[in-house]
Amino acid sequence: MFSLFNTPTWFNGIDLIFALVTLVISLFIARYSWKVYRLTSENKFKYFSIAFGLVILALCFKLVTYGILYFNPVREIVDVTLQPITQGENSIRDLFYRAGYFLQMLSTLGAWLLIFFVSQKSRARLNKFYEVSQILLFIYLVVLISIVGNFKYFVFYLTSLVLLSLIVLNYYKNYLNNNRNENSLLVMWAFLLIAIAQVFFIFVFLWSSFYFLGEFLTLIGFLLIFYVYRKIIKK
Amino acid sequence: MATRRSRLELVFDILVSIQNKGGKIKPTHLMYKSNLSHKLLNDYLEELIGKEMVHIEQIQTKKSISKMVHITEKGLGFLEEFRRMREFTDAFGL
């Protein structure tokens, strides 16, 4: 059995419920953004929808990987299924867990990167060539970090923190530019909470219960996003 | 310098101009309120009539026939949806 870091056993399974709630919220946001894209044909809505689609993907990988790790019966079934490939070798079996973590990290970082680019106002963007080369560089870094993150997990959370901090900054500017609109402020706070959660994940080696705090803050952040969404839709 | 309005924004401006006048307006007044040329307004009105967001009423006066543009339930529904989309855009910085 392979895991990136120790998590409190009492929280095993509950974090998957948190992930499921976050997944459902992301589904609502992705679906509505796609609907707006269909009406307006503006690409920014498509990219925003894809970003939350990546969040959904990351959470699916998390649910599968952690679900196998946490629950013995499931792990035994997977071990038996993979037996022809792993031949009982732990290192090969661990590769599958690493693949799960890698895909989760890649999707998560991809989502934050896309949200960062989309939340930048067009006047802050540079000319097309520079923008394309910038995007390619970021994609390369995201893939690299997702590989390295498998061996040094804090690299992934540190990168998430950096990207989310930039997103928070963009949303703060958005709040100021939108006549201090309440919804803009709430969205900024939502991403700020998710960013703070990454700090707890980085320091989980000090105290495993930091994992619970990180997951809890992430859930609150997404619940705030859902609250803003419902507030807008219900009007 | 003001940015060019998108197609959807133009439709919104037309419909909101009608809504602001109690749900009906003369075509000439609509042209000034929505800041569109005569030809462009006619093109959009044709499209909106086709989509049943507005309908034209012909009013017989003593000397001539005048027209009134009315907004429909579908048009009002579009306005609500567009306002939600705009709030979503503002909230999420898109």
Interface residues (C-beta under 8 A of the other chain):
Chain A: Y32 S33 V36 L39 T40 E42 K44 F45 F48 V118 S119 K121 N170 Y171 N174 N178 N181 N183 S184 L186 V187 V228 Y229 I232 I233 K235
Chain B: S6 L8 E80 E81 R83 R84 M85 E87 F88 T89 D90 A91 F92 G93 L94
